[in-house]
Amino acid sequence: MTDFLSLPDLASRALGGGVPYANDELFAQRENLIKAGPAVFSTEDFGHKGKIYDGWETRRRREPGHDHAVVRLGAPGVVRGVVIDTAWFKGNYPPFASVEATSLESYPSPEELAAADWQTIVERSPLQGDAANPFPVAAGERFTHVRLSIYPDGGVARFRVHGKVVPDPRVLPGAFDLAALANGGRVVDCSDMFYSSPVNLILPGEARIMGEGWENARRRDDGNDFVTFALAAPGVIGVAELDTRHFVGNAPGWAALRGIDARTGSLDDPDAWVELLPRTRLQPDTPHRFRLTADRPVTHVRMDVFPDGGLARVRLHGALSADDRRQLGLRWFNTLPESHARAVVEPAVGPEQGAKLVAARPLADPADVPEALLAAFG
């Protein structure tokens, strides 16, 4: 039921998530919903409006209705589950909540969001106070925004939206970071995450402190640590960035990169992996950039560090073939909700053909897509 918790939080502020609207936030600001880390509590923290909570809290309702907040996903994608965390809200949590989702072009205003077509992904459900309330989601569409509705009022500390990133191919450059979480990359295996998660390696931006990178425990054997990344799409990697900034006395001594095309080989077959970067010395607190000589696409990359140690970020810049780029675009198009899909296709092929194309999804072959629309895929 809670397998989705291993997936990234698409609403995370680290990915660019935001809370553009809430109908009420008298006691505590809506932006707290997507703050990193668990909510904190101080018994002495009071303001002129009353007790200050590390969450979103609305006033007590004296009229019919309910409260809601709209969250913009920093990385739009397919939602697999949400967590409505009422930590520290014990006598003032909402007894019920529901979650709706939508998908829109560009960057809509609060007024445009209010007029959007919203789809319920979590029915009105009871909540427990001072608890993380998980709800799996079965919808398979790609969403850009979610709306948390609470009944009738109350406070929620954190709101997590776990899922799989589905990038918009229209805004991806010719070469881009294939491992980046915001582009659809993900971590699929890791030897050790004692101090911090390897997902930090593929977050946007630079790490500000050591704790925003990946750090493993000290090894006391003859092995080495590693992280395996699934790329956003099969691509030929040209440049790798291995950033050890902030890791002064605990950076790896060396690192190596290997790749595999899982469409033709098994990840469990060591002979199917090809060398991308031989074992290479690293320096502490240094952003390293290496040009690779790979000449074939890979779907996964394994980074080995020797013998252990932490990194701040990993970037794997590469390009897709025309066919693989169109497959990425087709996956994006197939997951768009109907209203968003029609908004994409109708300017290119007209309302009548656009309606037929949307109704025929999922499309399995880029050959089924009009050339005018394929051009948008890159």
N, C-alpha and C positions, 0 to 999 in steps of 0.2 A: 504493500500500500504506500510506503514511503520511499520506494526506490528512487523516486525523482529527486530526493534531497542531494544526491551525488552530482546532479546537473548544475550548471552555473545559474546564478541569480540574474536574470535578464534585466531586472529593474535596478540593479546596483548602480549607485552613484559613480563607482569606479569605471563603469562602462558608459557613463553619460546619461543615466536615468534621471528622471525628474518628476516632480509632482506639480503639474501646471495649474491644478484647480482643486479646491475643496469648498463645499458650500458653507462650512463653518470650521473654525479652528480657534475658538475663543481662548481655551485653556492651554493648548500646546500645538505647535506648528506642524503643518502637514508634511514638511520636508523631513521630519524625523522618521517617517515611515521607512525610508530607504537608506538611512544611515548605516554605515558599516559597524559590525560588532553588535553585541547584545545591549539592551537598554540598561541604564544605570539608575540608581535611586538614592536619594538623600532625604532623610527624615526632616532635615532643617531647611530644605530648599523651598521657600515660599516667595511668591510675588504678590503684586497688588490685586491679581485676579484669583489668588488662592494657591493651592499646591502646584508646584511645577513638576510635570512629568516629562520623561524622555520618550516621547511618542506623540501621537496625534490625538487630541481630545477635544470633543465638542461640548457645548453647553447642554444643560438638561432641557429637553423639549417640553413645551407646554401646549403644543398643538400637534395635529396629525402630521405624519410624514416620517422621513428618515434622513440620515446624513450620508454623504458619499465624498470620496476623493478619487481623482483621476491620476493615474501614474503613467508616465511616458517610459516605455522600455528603452533602455540605453542601447540594447541590441535586440531588434525585433526578431521573433522566432516563434517556434511551436511550443506552447506552454504545456508542460507535463504535470505540474502541480504547484500549489501555492501554500504558503504558511502565513496564517494570521496570528501573530504573536501578541498576546495581551499581558506580557510580563509587567508585574508591579501594579497592574490594574485589577483590583480585587473587589471593590464595591462599586466600581464605576465603569466596568467593561460592558460592551454591548452584548446582549444575550443571543443575538442572531446576526449573521452576515451573509452576503452573497457577493459573487464576483462576475463581472461582465467584461467582455473584450471587444475590441474593434481594430480595424486596420484602415489607415488613411494615407493618401499621398502627401508628400512634402511635410510641412511643419504646421499643423492646424492650430488655430486659436481656441481658447476655451469655448467660445460661441460655436465654432465649427464642431468641436468635440461633442457638445451638448446635442447637436442635430444629427450626429452620426448614427449609423446602424450598429446597435450593440447586441452582442450574442452572450447569453448566459453560459458561463463555463463552470460555475459552482452555484448550485441552487441555494436558496435561503436555508441556512443550516445553523444549528446551535453552536455556541462558543463556550469554552471554559475560561474562567478568569485566571490571570497570572499563569498562563500556559501557552505553549506553542501549539496552535491548532492546524494540523496538516490536512490538505484536501487534494487528492489526485484529480487530474483534469484529462478528459478523454478527447477533447476537440483536437483535430489535426491541422487546423489552419494556422497560418502565420499572422501574428498580431503585432501591432505597433503600440497600442495603449490598452491598459486594463483599468477597470473602475471597481473600487472597493466600496460596497454599500453596507452600512451598519444600521441595525434596527433596535430601538429607534435612535439611539445616540450613544455616547460613551467614548472610551479611549482604546486605541490600539498602539502598541509600542513599535512593532516592526511588521513590514509586509514584504514577503519574499516571493518572487515569481520565477520558479525554476523551469528550465526548458532547454531547447536546442536552438542555437542561433541559425537563422536562414538569411544570408546577406542579400542585399539588393544588387544584382550584377550591373545595373546601370551606373552605379557610382563607384565601382571598383576600377582602378587604373589598370593599364596594361600589365604592369608588374606590381605586386603588392605582397604584404606579409601573409603568407599562406598559413602560418601557425596562429595568428592573432585570434583571440577569442571573439572579438567584434566582427571578424570576417568569417567566422564559422569554424575556426580551428578549435581543438580541444585536447585535453590530456586523457590518455586511455590507460596508462600504466605508469607506475612509479615505484622505485625500490624502497624509498623511505621518505616520510614527511613529518619527522619528529617535531620540528620547530615551526614549520609553516608549509602551506599548501603549494604544490607545483603549479597550480592554476595561476598563481601570481605571476609566473614567468611570462604569460601571454596576455596580461592585462594591458590596457592602453597606457600611454605615458611612461614617464620615468619613475622608478621607485625612489621615494624620498628618504626612506630609512631601510635598514637591513631587514626589518620585520615585514616589509612589503615585497620581499623576494621569496625564494625557495631555499630553505636550509634543512639539511638532514643531520642526523646524529653522527658523532665521531665513530668511524669504523675501527674495530679491533680485530679484524680478520684479513684475509688475503683478497677479498672481493672489491667491488666498486659499486657506486650508486649510479642510477640512470633515471631518465624520464622519457616516455614515448608519447609523441604527439601525432594525432590524426589531423591531416591538413584539411583546409576548407574545401579543396578540390585537388585532383591530381595535377601536379605541376613540376616544372624543372626549376630547381632552386639555384639561383646565381650567387646570392650573398647571404651569409649567416652572421648574425650579431650575437655574441655571447658577452653579456654585460655583468661584470663582477663588482660594480660600484657598491660601496658601503661594506663589502666583505673584505676586511683588511687582514685579519688573521685566520680567516676560515674560508677562503676561496679555494676552489679545486686547484691542484697542481697542474693538471692536464685535462683536456676534454677531446672527445671524438664524436663524429656524427656519421650515422649510417641511415640509409633509406631503403624503402621497399614499395613496390607497386602491388598492393593487396589484391588487385584484380587478376593478377597472374601468379602470385606466390603467397604462401602462408606465413603469417607473422611468427609462427612457431618453428619455421624452418630457417636455421641460421645461415644456410647456404643461399637463401633467397635475398638476403640483405646485401646492399652494395655500399662501398665506402664513399662518403661525401666529403668528409674532413678527417684526415688521419689524426692519430693521437698527437695533440698539439699543446705546447706549454701555454698556460694562462698566467696573467699577473693579477695580484690583488687590486681591488678598487679601480678597475680599468674597463672601459667599454672596448671590446675587441670586435673587429670586423674582418671577415675572411671571405675572399672570393673563391667560389667552388667551381670545379670543372665538370660537374655532372652534365650528362648529355641525354638523360632519360627522365621521364616523369616518375614521381613517387607519390604515394598516398599517405605514407607514414614516415616519420623520422624519429630515430632513437638517439638521444644524447647521452653518452657515457661520460661521467666525471671520475677522475682518478685522484686519490682513492675515494674521496668524499668531498664535501664542501658545498657552499651555497652560491647562487647567482641571483641577480636582480631581475633580469629580463633576457628572453631569447626571441630573436626575430629571424624568420626564414623567408627572405624575399625571393619571389619567383614569378614565373609567368605560366599561363595555361595555354594549351593548344586551342585552336578555334572550336574543335568538337567538344572538348572538356568545358570550355567556357559556356557553350550553348547548353550543355547538360546542366551546368550550375544554374543558368537562367531558367531552364525548364523546371527544375526542382522548385525554384522560387515562385514561378508562375503557378504551378500546380497547388501550392499551399496558400495562395492568396484567397481570402474570403471573396464571395461572389461580387459584392459591390466594388471592392478594390480592384479585382481582376478586370471588371468591365471598364473601370476608369483608366486602366492601363492600356487595354487593347482598342477601345473604340476610337481614340484619336488616330490610331495607326491603320485600322482596317474598316472602320465604320460601325454603326450600332448593330446592324443586322448580322454581319459576319462575326462581329465581336461577341454577340450573344450566343451564336452557335459554337464558337471556339471555347467560350467559358463553360458552356453546358457539356462539352465533350471531355472535359478534364476528368481524371488525370491523363495527360498526354505523355506517351512513352517515348516518342521519337521526335527530335527537333525538326525532322522533315515534315511533321504534321503542323508546324507553326509557319504562318505566312512570313515571307522574307522581311516585310516591313516591321514585323514585331521582333524577328530574330536580330535585326540590327540593334535593337535596344539592349539585347543581351551582351553586346560587345563585339 
